[in-house]
Amino acid sequence: MKNVELSIPDMQSAHCQSRVNGAIKDIDGIKVEKLEAGKLSVSVENDEVKEELVEAIEKAGYKVGGDDSGKASSCSTGCCG
């Protein structure tokens, strides 16, 4: 297992964290280590699982990574503004 930390800037509220957790909970090959405002730490079996993880988060409406610090939230779910 490989430890990965993802930046999810728009995942700030408990509601957003719950949405992300729901989007990734059924992916085989990951173990959530820590889920907090703006960050997700997981252990993944391989790079393919990491790609699946990122796709699931993006499909839920959140941008993974990026360098949009200082800009307004672009959260497509409308919960974190």
Summary of the structure (lengths in Angstrom):
residues: 81
radius of gyration: 11.9
end to end distance: 34.7
largest distance: 34.9
contacts: 222
relative contact order: 0.29
helix: 30%
strand: 23%
